[in-house]
Amino acid sequence: MRIIAVIERPAVVRQILGHLGPPTSAASLRMPPDPPEGLAADQPREWSYEPVLDDLPIPDPLMA
């Protein structure tokens, strides 16, 4: 995943959250399950690398 925008103005954040409405259910506050014993969780992982193609020009919002 990659960040494509940041909303910093509180009025805009309130407007977006107001449009979405209040949550319909309470958040679940339980702990995650214990990891399984002796499975892949205990094995070391091989490192991998995927380049991020950030060579694209960043659009200027004032020029649009």
CHARMM-style PDB file with segment names, atoms N, HN, CA, C and O in Angstrom:
ATOM      1  N   MET     1       0.834  -1.172   0.000  1.00  0.00      PROA
ATOM      2  CA  MET     1       0.000   0.000   0.000  1.00  0.00      PROA
ATOM      3  C   MET     1       0.878   1.234   0.000  1.00  0.00      PROA
ATOM      4  O   MET     1       2.036   1.216   0.419  1.00  0.00      PROA
ATOM      5  N   ARG     2       0.278   2.300  -0.487  1.00  0.00      PROA
ATOM      6  HN  ARG     2      -0.663   2.314  -0.827  1.00  0.00      PROA
ATOM      7  CA  ARG     2       1.032   3.526  -0.594  1.00  0.00      PROA
ATOM      8  C   ARG     2       0.111   4.693  -0.284  1.00  0.00      PROA
ATOM      9  O   ARG     2      -1.047   4.685  -0.700  1.00  0.00      PROA
ATOM     10  N   ILE     3       0.590   5.686   0.428  1.00  0.00      PROA
ATOM     11  HN  ILE     3       1.531   5.693   0.766  1.00  0.00      PROA
ATOM     12  CA  ILE     3      -0.207   6.862   0.750  1.00  0.00      PROA
ATOM     13  C   ILE     3      -0.352   7.700  -0.504  1.00  0.00      PROA
ATOM     14  O   ILE     3       0.637   8.036  -1.155  1.00  0.00      PROA
ATOM     15  N   ILE     4      -1.590   8.038  -0.841  1.00  0.00      PROA
ATOM     16  HN  ILE     4      -2.393   7.765  -0.312  1.00  0.00      PROA
ATOM     17  CA  ILE     4      -1.811   8.857  -2.030  1.00  0.00      PROA
ATOM     18  C   ILE     4      -2.341  10.241  -1.679  1.00  0.00      PROA
ATOM     19  O   ILE     4      -2.305  11.141  -2.518  1.00  0.00      PROA
ATOM     20  N   ALA     5      -2.833  10.431  -0.452  1.00  0.00      PROA
ATOM     21  HN  ALA     5      -2.862   9.700   0.229  1.00  0.00      PROA
ATOM     22  CA  ALA     5      -3.333  11.744  -0.043  1.00  0.00      PROA
ATOM     23  C   ALA     5      -3.380  11.807   1.477  1.00  0.00      PROA
ATOM     24  O   ALA     5      -3.507  10.789   2.156  1.00  0.00      PROA
ATOM     25  N   VAL     6      -3.273  13.029   1.993  1.00  0.00      PROA
ATOM     26  HN  VAL     6      -3.169  13.856   1.441  1.00  0.00      PROA
ATOM     27  CA  VAL     6      -3.390  13.274   3.422  1.00  0.00      PROA
ATOM     28  C   VAL     6      -4.377  14.418   3.604  1.00  0.00      PROA
ATOM     29  O   VAL     6      -4.239  15.467   2.975  1.00  0.00      PROA
ATOM     30  N   ILE     7      -5.365  14.220   4.456  1.00  0.00      PROA
ATOM     31  HN  ILE     7      -5.478  13.368   4.967  1.00  0.00      PROA
ATOM     32  CA  ILE     7      -6.344  15.262   4.734  1.00  0.00      PROA
ATOM     33  C   ILE     7      -5.966  15.882   6.066  1.00  0.00      PROA
ATOM     34  O   ILE     7      -5.989  15.208   7.096  1.00  0.00      PROA
ATOM     35  N   GLU     8      -5.620  17.155   6.054  1.00  0.00      PROA
ATOM     36  HN  GLU     8      -5.601  17.702   5.218  1.00  0.00      PROA
ATOM     37  CA  GLU     8      -5.143  17.824   7.256  1.00  0.00      PROA
ATOM     38  C   GLU     8      -6.139  18.820   7.828  1.00  0.00      PROA
ATOM     39  O   GLU     8      -6.055  19.145   9.012  1.00  0.00      PROA
ATOM     40  N   ARG     9      -7.066  19.310   7.039  1.00  0.00      PROA
ATOM     41  HN  ARG     9      -7.134  19.045   6.077  1.00  0.00      PROA
ATOM     42  CA  ARG     9      -8.007  20.324   7.512  1.00  0.00      PROA
ATOM     43  C   ARG     9      -9.099  19.675   8.360  1.00  0.00      PROA
ATOM     44  O   ARG     9      -9.825  18.810   7.871  1.00  0.00      PROA
ATOM     45  N   PRO    10      -9.227  20.085   9.633  1.00  0.00      PROA
ATOM     46  CA  PRO    10     -10.220  19.473  10.527  1.00  0.00      PROA
ATOM     47  C   PRO    10     -11.651  19.574   9.990  1.00  0.00      PROA
ATOM     48  O   PRO    10     -12.442  18.649  10.182  1.00  0.00      PROA
ATOM     49  N   ALA    11     -11.995  20.666   9.330  1.00  0.00      PROA
ATOM     50  HN  ALA    11     -11.353  21.417   9.174  1.00  0.00      PROA
ATOM     51  CA  ALA    11     -13.354  20.818   8.811  1.00  0.00      PROA
ATOM     52  C   ALA    11     -13.658  19.762   7.757  1.00  0.00      PROA
ATOM     53  O   ALA    11     -14.770  19.238   7.707  1.00  0.00      PROA
ATOM     54  N   VAL    12     -12.679  19.447   6.918  1.00  0.00      PROA
ATOM     55  HN  VAL    12     -11.776  19.872   6.959  1.00  0.00      PROA
ATOM     56  CA  VAL    12     -12.879  18.428   5.878  1.00  0.00      PROA
ATOM     57  C   VAL    12     -12.991  17.047   6.511  1.00  0.00      PROA
ATOM     58  O   VAL    12     -13.816  16.237   6.087  1.00  0.00      PROA
ATOM     59  N   VAL    13     -12.168  16.771   7.525  1.00  0.00      PROA
ATOM     60  HN  VAL    13     -11.499  17.429   7.870  1.00  0.00      PROA
ATOM     61  CA  VAL    13     -12.239  15.480   8.219  1.00  0.00      PROA
ATOM     62  C   VAL    13     -13.610  15.304   8.863  1.00  0.00      PROA
ATOM     63  O   VAL    13     -14.217  14.240   8.748  1.00  0.00      PROA
ATOM     64  N   ARG    14     -14.110  16.361   9.552  1.00  0.00      PROA
ATOM     65  HN  ARG    14     -13.616  17.226   9.646  1.00  0.00      PROA
ATOM     66  CA  ARG    14     -15.436  16.288  10.169  1.00  0.00      PROA
ATOM     67  C   ARG    14     -16.528  16.048   9.130  1.00  0.00      PROA
ATOM     68  O   ARG    14     -17.461  15.281   9.370  1.00  0.00      PROA
ATOM     69  N   GLN    15     -16.412  16.706   7.974  1.00  0.00      PROA
ATOM     70  HN  GLN    15     -15.655  17.330   7.779  1.00  0.00      PROA
ATOM     71  CA  GLN    15     -17.417  16.538   6.921  1.00  0.00      PROA
ATOM     72  C   GLN    15     -17.423  15.089   6.407  1.00  0.00      PROA
ATOM     73  O   GLN    15     -18.493  14.512   6.215  1.00  0.00      PROA
ATOM     74  N   ILE    16     -16.261  14.507   6.187  1.00  0.00      PROA
ATOM     75  HN  ILE    16     -15.392  14.975   6.343  1.00  0.00      PROA
ATOM     76  CA  ILE    16     -16.176  13.124   5.702  1.00  0.00      PROA
ATOM     77  C   ILE    16     -16.729  12.162   6.743  1.00  0.00      PROA
ATOM     78  O   ILE    16     -17.525  11.282   6.416  1.00  0.00      PROA
ATOM     79  N   LEU    17     -16.312  12.324   7.999  1.00  0.00      PROA
ATOM     80  HN  LEU    17     -15.665  13.039   8.265  1.00  0.00      PROA
ATOM     81  CA  LEU    17     -16.791  11.427   9.053  1.00  0.00      PROA
ATOM     82  C   LEU    17     -18.285  11.611   9.296  1.00  0.00      PROA
ATOM     83  O   LEU    17     -18.980  10.638   9.592  1.00  0.00      PROA
ATOM     84  N   GLY    18     -18.792  12.830   9.178  1.00  0.00      PROA
ATOM     85  HN  GLY    18     -18.228  13.619   8.938  1.00  0.00      PROA
ATOM     86  CA  GLY    18     -20.221  13.065   9.318  1.00  0.00      PROA
ATOM     87  C   GLY    18     -21.016  12.386   8.222  1.00  0.00      PROA
ATOM     88  O   GLY    18     -22.114  11.884   8.463  1.00  0.00      PROA
ATOM     89  N   HSD    19     -20.463  12.368   7.014  1.00  0.00      PROA
ATOM     90  HN  HSD    19     -19.571  12.776   6.818  1.00  0.00      PROA
ATOM     91  CA  HSD    19     -21.128  11.701   5.897  1.00  0.00      PROA
ATOM     92  C   HSD    19     -21.183  10.186   6.116  1.00  0.00      PROA
ATOM     93  O   HSD    19     -22.168   9.539   5.760  1.00  0.00      PROA
ATOM     94  N   LEU    20     -20.127   9.628   6.699  1.00  0.00      PROA
ATOM     95  HN  LEU    20     -19.326  10.153   6.988  1.00  0.00      PROA
ATOM     96  CA  LEU    20     -20.090   8.185   6.941  1.00  0.00      PROA
ATOM     97  C   LEU    20     -21.037   7.773   8.060  1.00  0.00      PROA
ATOM     98  O   LEU    20     -21.502   6.633   8.087  1.00  0.00      PROA
ATOM     99  N   GLY    21     -21.326   8.676   8.974  1.00  0.00      PROA
ATOM    100  HN  GLY    21     -20.949   9.602   8.952  1.00  0.00      PROA
ATOM    101  CA  GLY    21     -22.247   8.372  10.063  1.00  0.00      PROA
ATOM    102  C   GLY    21     -21.555   7.681  11.212  1.00  0.00      PROA
ATOM    103  O   GLY    21     -20.391   7.292  11.110  1.00  0.00      PROA
ATOM    104  N   PRO    22     -22.292   7.525  12.330  1.00  0.00      PROA
ATOM    105  CA  PRO    22     -21.696   6.869  13.495  1.00  0.00      PROA
ATOM    106  C   PRO    22     -21.523   5.375  13.246  1.00  0.00      PROA
ATOM    107  O   PRO    22     -22.227   4.804  12.414  1.00  0.00      PROA
ATOM    108  N   PRO    23     -20.603   4.742  13.949  1.00  0.00      PROA
ATOM    109  CA  PRO    23     -20.420   3.298  13.766  1.00  0.00      PROA
ATOM    110  C   PRO    23     -21.683   2.544  14.183  1.00  0.00      PROA
ATOM    111  O   PRO    23     -22.373   2.940  15.122  1.00  0.00      PROA
ATOM    112  N   THR    24     -21.969   1.465  13.479  1.00  0.00      PROA
ATOM    113  HN  THR    24     -21.408   1.143  12.717  1.00  0.00      PROA
ATOM    114  CA  THR    24     -23.183   0.694  13.763  1.00  0.00      PROA
ATOM    115  C   THR    24     -22.964  -0.351  14.843  1.00  0.00      PROA
ATOM    116  O   THR    24     -23.936  -0.872  15.390  1.00  0.00      PROA
ATOM    117  N   SER    25     -21.716  -0.675  15.168  1.00  0.00      PROA
ATOM    118  HN  SER    25     -20.926  -0.252  14.724  1.00  0.00      PROA
ATOM    119  CA  SER    25     -21.439  -1.640  16.229  1.00  0.00      PROA
ATOM    120  C   SER    25     -20.187  -1.212  16.984  1.00  0.00      PROA
ATOM    121  O   SER    25     -19.344  -0.488  16.455  1.00  0.00      PROA
ATOM    122  N   ALA    26     -20.080  -1.664  18.217  1.00  0.00      PROA
ATOM    123  HN  ALA    26     -20.765  -2.252  18.647  1.00  0.00      PROA
ATOM    124  CA  ALA    26     -18.915  -1.337  19.029  1.00  0.00      PROA
ATOM    125  C   ALA    26     -17.701  -2.109  18.529  1.00  0.00      PROA
ATOM    126  O   ALA    26     -17.822  -3.210  17.991  1.00  0.00      PROA
ATOM    127  N   ALA    27     -16.551  -1.520  18.714  1.00  0.00      PROA
ATOM    128  HN  ALA    27     -16.453  -0.626  19.150  1.00  0.00      PROA
ATOM    129  CA  ALA    27     -15.316  -2.181  18.301  1.00  0.00      PROA
ATOM    130  C   ALA    27     -15.064  -3.409  19.162  1.00  0.00      PROA
ATOM    131  O   ALA    27     -15.383  -3.424  20.351  1.00  0.00      PROA
ATOM    132  N   SER    28     -14.495  -4.427  18.556  1.00  0.00      PROA
ATOM    133  HN  SER    28     -14.236  -4.415  17.590  1.00  0.00      PROA
ATOM    134  CA  SER    28     -14.168  -5.653  19.285  1.00  0.00      PROA
ATOM    135  C   SER    28     -12.841  -5.443  20.012  1.00  0.00      PROA
ATOM    136  O   SER    28     -11.832  -5.121  19.385  1.00  0.00      PROA
ATOM    137  N   LEU    29     -12.843  -5.624  21.326  1.00  0.00      PROA
ATOM    138  HN  LEU    29     -13.662  -5.886  21.835  1.00  0.00      PROA
ATOM    139  CA  LEU    29     -11.644  -5.396  22.123  1.00  0.00      PROA
ATOM    140  C   LEU    29     -11.128  -6.690  22.731  1.00  0.00      PROA
ATOM    141  O   LEU    29     -10.890  -6.757  23.937  1.00  0.00      PROA
ATOM    142  N   ARG    30     -10.957  -7.694  21.927  1.00  0.00      PROA
ATOM    143  HN  ARG    30     -11.150  -7.639  20.947  1.00  0.00      PROA
ATOM    144  CA  ARG    30     -10.421  -8.944  22.438  1.00  0.00      PROA
ATOM    145  C   ARG    30      -9.012  -9.156  21.907  1.00  0.00      PROA
ATOM    146  O   ARG    30      -8.632  -8.595  20.879  1.00  0.00      PROA
ATOM    147  N   MET    31      -8.249  -9.964  22.613  1.00  0.00      PROA
ATOM    148  HN  MET    31      -8.558 -10.420  23.448  1.00  0.00      PROA
ATOM    149  CA  MET    31      -6.871 -10.227  22.213  1.00  0.00      PROA
ATOM    150  C   MET    31      -6.845 -11.193  21.031  1.00  0.00      PROA
ATOM    151  O   MET    31      -7.749 -12.015  20.881  1.00  0.00      PROA
ATOM    152  N   PRO    32      -5.812 -11.097  20.190  1.00  0.00      PROA
ATOM    153  CA  PRO    32      -5.694 -12.055  19.099  1.00  0.00      PROA
ATOM    154  C   PRO    32      -5.398 -13.446  19.639  1.00  0.00      PROA
ATOM    155  O   PRO    32      -4.888 -13.571  20.752  1.00  0.00      PROA
ATOM    156  N   PRO    33      -5.701 -14.486  18.888  1.00  0.00      PROA
ATOM    157  CA  PRO    33      -5.434 -15.842  19.371  1.00  0.00      PROA
ATOM    158  C   PRO    33      -3.936 -16.101  19.480  1.00  0.00      PROA
ATOM    159  O   PRO    33      -3.130 -15.449  18.817  1.00  0.00      PROA
ATOM    160  N   ASP    34      -3.577 -17.056  20.320  1.00  0.00      PROA
ATOM    161  HN  ASP    34      -4.232 -17.586  20.859  1.00  0.00      PROA
ATOM    162  CA  ASP    34      -2.174 -17.443  20.458  1.00  0.00      PROA
ATOM    163  C   ASP    34      -1.691 -18.076  19.155  1.00  0.00      PROA
ATOM    164  O   ASP    34      -2.448 -18.791  18.500  1.00  0.00      PROA
ATOM    165  N   PRO    35      -0.429 -17.820  18.770  1.00  0.00      PROA
ATOM    166  CA  PRO    35       0.080 -18.424  17.540  1.00  0.00      PROA
ATOM    167  C   PRO    35       0.211 -19.937  17.695  1.00  0.00      PROA
ATOM    168  O   PRO    35       0.448 -20.428  18.799  1.00  0.00      PROA
ATOM    169  N   PRO    36       0.061 -20.667  16.614  1.00  0.00      PROA
ATOM    170  CA  PRO    36       0.212 -22.117  16.693  1.00  0.00      PROA
ATOM    171  C   PRO    36       1.657 -22.497  17.017  1.00  0.00      PROA
ATOM    172  O   PRO    36       2.592 -21.787  16.646  1.00  0.00      PROA
ATOM    173  N   GLU    37       1.826 -23.592  17.694  1.00  0.00      PROA
ATOM    174  HN  GLU    37       1.067 -24.169  17.996  1.00  0.00      PROA
ATOM    175  CA  GLU    37       3.151 -24.058  18.092  1.00  0.00      PROA
ATOM    176  C   GLU    37       3.749 -24.967  17.004  1.00  0.00      PROA
ATOM    177  O   GLU    37       3.058 -25.816  16.441  1.00  0.00      PROA
ATOM    178  N   GLY    38       5.034 -24.772  16.725  1.00  0.00      PROA
ATOM    179  HN  GLY    38       5.595 -24.082  17.183  1.00  0.00      PROA
ATOM    180  CA  GLY    38       5.752 -25.681  15.839  1.00  0.00      PROA
ATOM    181  C   GLY    38       5.360 -25.619  14.375  1.00  0.00      PROA
ATOM    182  O   GLY    38       5.621 -26.569  13.638  1.00  0.00      PROA
ATOM    183  N   LEU    39       4.753 -24.553  13.937  1.00  0.00      PROA
ATOM    184  HN  LEU    39       4.540 -23.781  14.536  1.00  0.00      PROA
ATOM    185  CA  LEU    39       4.377 -24.451  12.526  1.00  0.00      PROA
ATOM    186  C   LEU    39       5.237 -23.405  11.835  1.00  0.00      PROA
ATOM    187  O   LEU    39       6.339 -23.096  12.290  1.00  0.00      PROA
ATOM    188  N   ALA    40       4.745 -22.876  10.767  1.00  0.00      PROA
ATOM    189  HN  ALA    40       3.850 -23.127  10.398  1.00  0.00      PROA
ATOM    190  CA  ALA    40       5.508 -21.921   9.969  1.00  0.00      PROA
ATOM    191  C   ALA    40       5.865 -20.669  10.757  1.00  0.00      PROA
ATOM    192  O   ALA    40       6.819 -19.971  10.413  1.00  0.00      PROA
ATOM    193  N   ALA    41       5.102 -20.376  11.819  1.00  0.00      PROA
ATOM    194  HN  ALA    41       4.327 -20.943  12.098  1.00  0.00      PROA
ATOM    195  CA  ALA    41       5.401 -19.193  12.621  1.00  0.00      PROA
ATOM    196  C   ALA    41       6.771 -19.293  13.282  1.00  0.00      PROA
ATOM    197  O   ALA    41       7.386 -18.269  13.580  1.00  0.00      PROA
ATOM    198  N   ASP    42       7.251 -20.494  13.513  1.00  0.00      PROA
ATOM    199  HN  ASP    42       6.752 -21.325  13.270  1.00  0.00      PROA
ATOM    200  CA  ASP    42       8.552 -20.681  14.159  1.00  0.00      PROA
ATOM    201  C   ASP    42       9.715 -20.739  13.170  1.00  0.00      PROA
ATOM    202  O   ASP    42      10.874 -20.677  13.580  1.00  0.00      PROA
ATOM    203  N   GLN    43       9.428 -20.854  11.907  1.00  0.00      PROA
ATOM    204  HN  GLN    43       8.486 -20.904  11.574  1.00  0.00      PROA
ATOM    205  CA  GLN    43      10.465 -20.975  10.882  1.00  0.00      PROA
ATOM    206  C   GLN    43      10.968 -19.596  10.458  1.00  0.00      PROA
ATOM    207  O   GLN    43      10.173 -18.665  10.320  1.00  0.00      PROA
ATOM    208  N   PRO    44      12.281 -19.455  10.249  1.00  0.00      PROA
ATOM    209  CA  PRO    44      12.782 -18.168   9.752  1.00  0.00      PROA
ATOM    210  C   PRO    44      12.285 -17.927   8.332  1.00  0.00      PROA
ATOM    211  O   PRO    44      12.122 -18.859   7.545  1.00  0.00      PROA
ATOM    212  N   ARG    45      12.053 -16.675   8.027  1.00  0.00      PROA
ATOM    213  HN  ARG    45      12.185 -15.917   8.666  1.00  0.00      PROA
ATOM    214  CA  ARG    45      11.569 -16.332   6.688  1.00  0.00      PROA
ATOM    215  C   ARG    45      12.707 -15.868   5.799  1.00  0.00      PROA
ATOM    216  O   ARG    45      13.688 -15.293   6.270  1.00  0.00      PROA
ATOM    217  N   GLU    46      12.565 -16.121   4.531  1.00  0.00      PROA
ATOM    218  HN  GLU    46      11.768 -16.589   4.148  1.00  0.00      PROA
ATOM    219  CA  GLU    46      13.533 -15.641   3.563  1.00  0.00      PROA
ATOM    220  C   GLU    46      13.169 -14.202   3.203  1.00  0.00      PROA
ATOM    221  O   GLU    46      12.004 -13.900   2.943  1.00  0.00      PROA
ATOM    222  N   TRP    47      14.156 -13.325   3.187  1.00  0.00      PROA
ATOM    223  HN  TRP    47      15.102 -13.571   3.399  1.00  0.00      PROA
ATOM    224  CA  TRP    47      13.906 -11.931   2.844  1.00  0.00      PROA
ATOM    225  C   TRP    47      13.611 -11.804   1.365  1.00  0.00      PROA
ATOM    226  O   TRP    47      14.194 -12.505   0.539  1.00  0.00      PROA
ATOM    227  N   SER    48      12.717 -10.920   1.044  1.00  0.00      PROA
ATOM    228  HN  SER    48      12.243 -10.349   1.715  1.00  0.00      PROA
ATOM    229  CA  SER    48      12.428 -10.637  -0.363  1.00  0.00      PROA
ATOM    230  C   SER    48      12.419  -9.136  -0.569  1.00  0.00      PROA
ATOM    231  O   SER    48      12.261  -8.371   0.382  1.00  0.00      PROA
ATOM    232  N   TYR    49      12.587  -8.722  -1.797  1.00  0.00      PROA
ATOM    233  HN  TYR    49      12.715  -9.344  -2.570  1.00  0.00      PROA
ATOM    234  CA  TYR    49      12.634  -7.304  -2.114  1.00  0.00      PROA
ATOM    235  C   TYR    49      11.856  -7.055  -3.392  1.00  0.00      PROA
ATOM    236  O   TYR    49      12.081  -7.712  -4.409  1.00  0.00      PROA
ATOM    237  N   GLU    50      10.946  -6.110  -3.331  1.00  0.00      PROA
ATOM    238  HN  GLU    50      10.763  -5.577  -2.505  1.00  0.00      PROA
ATOM    239  CA  GLU    50      10.235  -5.676  -4.523  1.00  0.00      PROA
ATOM    240  C   GLU    50      10.424  -4.175  -4.645  1.00  0.00      PROA
ATOM    241  O   GLU    50      10.059  -3.437  -3.730  1.00  0.00      PROA
ATOM    242  N   PRO    51      10.980  -3.709  -5.740  1.00  0.00      PROA
ATOM    243  CA  PRO    51      11.203  -2.271  -5.874  1.00  0.00      PROA
ATOM    244  C   PRO    51       9.873  -1.517  -5.976  1.00  0.00      PROA
ATOM    245  O   PRO    51       8.898  -2.021  -6.535  1.00  0.00      PROA
ATOM    246  N   VAL    52       9.857  -0.321  -5.435  1.00  0.00      PROA
ATOM    247  HN  VAL    52      10.649   0.088  -4.981  1.00  0.00      PROA
ATOM    248  CA  VAL    52       8.688   0.544  -5.527  1.00  0.00      PROA
ATOM    249  C   VAL    52       8.930   1.504  -6.679  1.00  0.00      PROA
ATOM    250  O   VAL    52       9.951   2.190  -6.727  1.00  0.00      PROA
ATOM    251  N   LEU    53       7.991   1.545  -7.598  1.00  0.00      PROA
ATOM    252  HN  LEU    53       7.162   0.988  -7.560  1.00  0.00      PROA
ATOM    253  CA  LEU    53       8.165   2.385  -8.778  1.00  0.00      PROA
ATOM    254  C   LEU    53       7.710   3.806  -8.463  1.00  0.00      PROA
ATOM    255  O   LEU    53       6.594   4.204  -8.798  1.00  0.00      PROA
ATOM    256  N   ASP    54       8.590   4.559  -7.815  1.00  0.00      PROA
ATOM    257  HN  ASP    54       9.496   4.236  -7.543  1.00  0.00      PROA
ATOM    258  CA  ASP    54       8.280   5.936  -7.449  1.00  0.00      PROA
ATOM    259  C   ASP    54       8.869   6.935  -8.431  1.00  0.00      PROA
ATOM    260  O   ASP    54       9.043   8.103  -8.084  1.00  0.00      PROA
ATOM    261  N   ASP    55       9.177   6.511  -9.631  1.00  0.00      PROA
ATOM    262  HN  ASP    55       9.036   5.562  -9.913  1.00  0.00      PROA
ATOM    263  CA  ASP    55       9.770   7.428 -10.591  1.00  0.00      PROA
ATOM    264  C   ASP    55       8.703   8.190 -11.379  1.00  0.00      PROA
ATOM    265  O   ASP    55       9.038   8.948 -12.289  1.00  0.00      PROA
ATOM    266  N   LEU    56       7.416   7.999 -11.043  1.00  0.00      PROA
ATOM    267  HN  LEU    56       7.144   7.383 -10.304  1.00  0.00      PROA
ATOM    268  CA  LEU    56       6.370   8.727 -11.721  1.00  0.00      PROA
ATOM    269  C   LEU    56       6.319  10.159 -11.198  1.00  0.00      PROA
ATOM    270  O   LEU    56       6.532  10.377 -10.005  1.00  0.00      PROA
ATOM    271  N   PRO    57       6.047  11.129 -12.047  1.00  0.00      PROA
ATOM    272  CA  PRO    57       5.999  12.507 -11.571  1.00  0.00      PROA
ATOM    273  C   PRO    57       4.808  12.722 -10.643  1.00  0.00      PROA
ATOM    274  O   PRO    57       3.747  12.126 -10.831  1.00  0.00      PROA
ATOM    275  N   ILE    58       4.992  13.571  -9.650  1.00  0.00      PROA
ATOM    276  HN  ILE    58       5.854  14.055  -9.497  1.00  0.00      PROA
ATOM    277  CA  ILE    58       3.925  13.892  -8.713  1.00  0.00      PROA
ATOM    278  C   ILE    58       3.110  15.037  -9.320  1.00  0.00      PROA
ATOM    279  O   ILE    58       3.666  16.092  -9.624  1.00  0.00      PROA
ATOM    280  N   PRO    59       1.795  14.841  -9.501  1.00  0.00      PROA
ATOM    281  CA  PRO    59       0.993  15.896 -10.114  1.00  0.00      PROA
ATOM    282  C   PRO    59       0.880  17.104  -9.184  1.00  0.00      PROA
ATOM    283  O   PRO    59       0.743  16.960  -7.970  1.00  0.00      PROA
ATOM    284  N   ASP    60       0.939  18.274  -9.767  1.00  0.00      PROA
ATOM    285  HN  ASP    60       1.051  18.392 -10.754  1.00  0.00      PROA
ATOM    286  CA  ASP    60       0.818  19.514  -9.018  1.00  0.00      PROA
ATOM    287  C   ASP    60      -0.647  19.916  -8.999  1.00  0.00      PROA
ATOM    288  O   ASP    60      -1.209  20.202 -10.056  1.00  0.00      PROA
ATOM    289  N   PRO    61      -1.302  19.950  -7.808  1.00  0.00      PROA
ATOM    290  CA  PRO    61      -2.743  20.260  -7.776  1.00  0.00      PROA
ATOM    291  C   PRO    61      -3.046  21.672  -8.230  1.00  0.00      PROA
ATOM    292  O   PRO    61      -4.168  21.948  -8.654  1.00  0.00      PROA
ATOM    293  N   LEU    62      -2.070  22.585  -8.154  1.00  0.00      PROA
ATOM    294  HN  LEU    62      -1.159  22.360  -7.810  1.00  0.00      PROA
ATOM    295  CA  LEU    62      -2.314  23.948  -8.601  1.00  0.00      PROA
ATOM    296  C   LEU    62      -2.309  24.087 -10.115  1.00  0.00      PROA
ATOM    297  O   LEU    62      -2.851  25.048 -10.660  1.00  0.00      PROA
ATOM    298  N   MET    63      -1.691  23.115 -10.795  1.00  0.00      PROA
ATOM    299  HN  MET    63      -1.251  22.333 -10.352  1.00  0.00      PROA
ATOM    300  CA  MET    63      -1.596  23.182 -12.268  1.00  0.00      PROA
ATOM    301  C   MET    63      -2.801  22.502 -12.938  1.00  0.00      PROA
ATOM    302  O   MET    63      -2.987  22.634 -14.147  1.00  0.00      PROA
ATOM    303  N   ALA    64      -3.619  21.779 -12.161  1.00  0.00      PROA
ATOM    304  HN  ALA    64      -3.468  21.672 -11.178  1.00  0.00      PROA
ATOM    305  CA  ALA    64      -4.739  21.034 -12.746  1.00  0.00      PROA
ATOM    306  C   ALA    64      -5.889  21.921 -13.108  1.00  0.00      PROA
ATOM    307  OT1 ALA    64      -6.905  21.440 -13.610  1.00  0.00      PROA
TER     308      ALA     64
END
